[in-house]
Amino acid sequence: MFSENKTHDAEQSLKKAKQDHDNGKTNGKAGESDVIDVEFEEFCKAIEFNLSIEQMVEILEANDQDSSGPDPVVVTKCEDMLFYGS
């Protein structure tokens, strides 16, 4: 499994992205789906920055998800699973 510090760093990065979003860095006129899209993009950037492919595979396997495929597929599966749930 990945280290506690790496997990903590990833969580902090995700919280910061959420705080930045909540502090008005997105257009206040955006519809709900636009807000979700922005949150998902920020979330994906934080995951890719903080987790290695091996860690993403471990997360998928720990949640009984398919971890096969090339790296970009693993990244997408992990992002979707973490953002939307398993």
C-alpha positions as CSV (number, residue, x, y, z in Angstrom):
1,M,0.0,0.0,0.0
2,F,1.1,3.6,-0.4
3,S,2.5,5.6,2.5
4,E,0.4,7.5,5.0
5,N,2.1,10.8,4.0
6,K,1.3,10.3,0.3
7,T,-2.3,9.7,1.2
8,H,-2.4,12.7,3.5
9,D,-0.8,14.9,0.8
10,A,-3.4,13.7,-1.7
11,E,-6.2,14.5,0.6
12,Q,-4.9,17.9,1.4
13,S,-4.5,18.7,-2.3
14,L,-8.1,17.7,-2.9
15,K,-9.3,19.8,0.0
16,K,-7.4,22.8,-1.3
17,A,-8.9,22.3,-4.8
18,K,-12.3,22.2,-3.2
19,Q,-11.6,25.3,-1.1
20,D,-10.3,27.2,-4.2
21,H,-13.5,26.2,-6.0
22,D,-15.7,27.3,-3.1
23,N,-13.8,30.6,-2.8
24,G,-15.1,31.8,-6.2
25,K,-12.5,30.7,-8.7
26,T,-15.3,29.4,-10.9
27,N,-18.0,31.5,-12.6
28,G,-20.9,32.0,-10.3
29,K,-23.3,31.7,-13.2
30,A,-22.3,28.2,-14.0
31,G,-25.0,25.5,-13.9
32,E,-24.8,22.5,-11.6
33,S,-23.3,20.3,-14.2
34,D,-20.6,22.9,-15.0
35,V,-19.6,23.0,-11.3
36,I,-19.4,19.2,-11.2
37,D,-17.3,19.3,-14.4
38,V,-14.9,21.8,-12.8
39,E,-14.7,19.8,-9.6
40,F,-14.0,16.6,-11.5
41,E,-11.2,18.3,-13.5
42,E,-9.6,19.6,-10.4
43,F,-10.0,16.3,-8.6
44,C,-8.3,14.4,-11.6
45,K,-5.4,16.8,-11.6
46,A,-4.8,16.3,-7.9
47,I,-5.0,12.5,-8.3
48,E,-2.6,12.4,-11.3
49,F,-0.2,14.7,-9.4
50,N,-0.3,12.8,-6.1
51,L,-0.6,9.1,-7.0
52,S,1.5,6.8,-9.0
53,I,0.1,4.3,-11.5
54,E,1.0,1.5,-9.0
55,Q,-0.9,3.2,-6.3
56,M,-3.9,3.7,-8.5
57,V,-3.8,-0.1,-9.4
58,E,-3.7,-0.9,-5.6
59,I,-6.7,1.4,-5.0
60,L,-8.7,-0.3,-7.8
61,E,-7.8,-3.8,-6.6
62,A,-8.6,-2.9,-3.0
63,N,-12.0,-1.9,-4.2
64,D,-12.6,-5.0,-6.4
65,Q,-12.3,-3.0,-9.6
66,D,-10.6,-4.0,-12.8
67,S,-7.1,-2.7,-12.9
68,S,-6.1,-4.0,-16.3
69,G,-5.2,-1.8,-19.3
70,P,-2.6,0.7,-20.3
71,D,-1.7,3.5,-17.9
72,P,-4.2,6.1,-19.3
73,V,-7.0,3.6,-18.8
74,V,-6.0,2.8,-15.2
75,V,-5.9,6.5,-14.5
76,T,-9.4,7.1,-15.8
77,K,-10.8,4.0,-14.0
78,C,-9.2,5.2,-10.7
79,E,-10.4,8.8,-11.1
80,D,-13.9,7.7,-11.9
81,M,-14.0,5.2,-9.0
82,L,-12.7,7.7,-6.5
83,F,-14.9,10.6,-7.6
84,Y,-18.2,8.7,-8.2
85,G,-17.6,5.7,-6.0
86,S,-17.4,2.0,-6.8
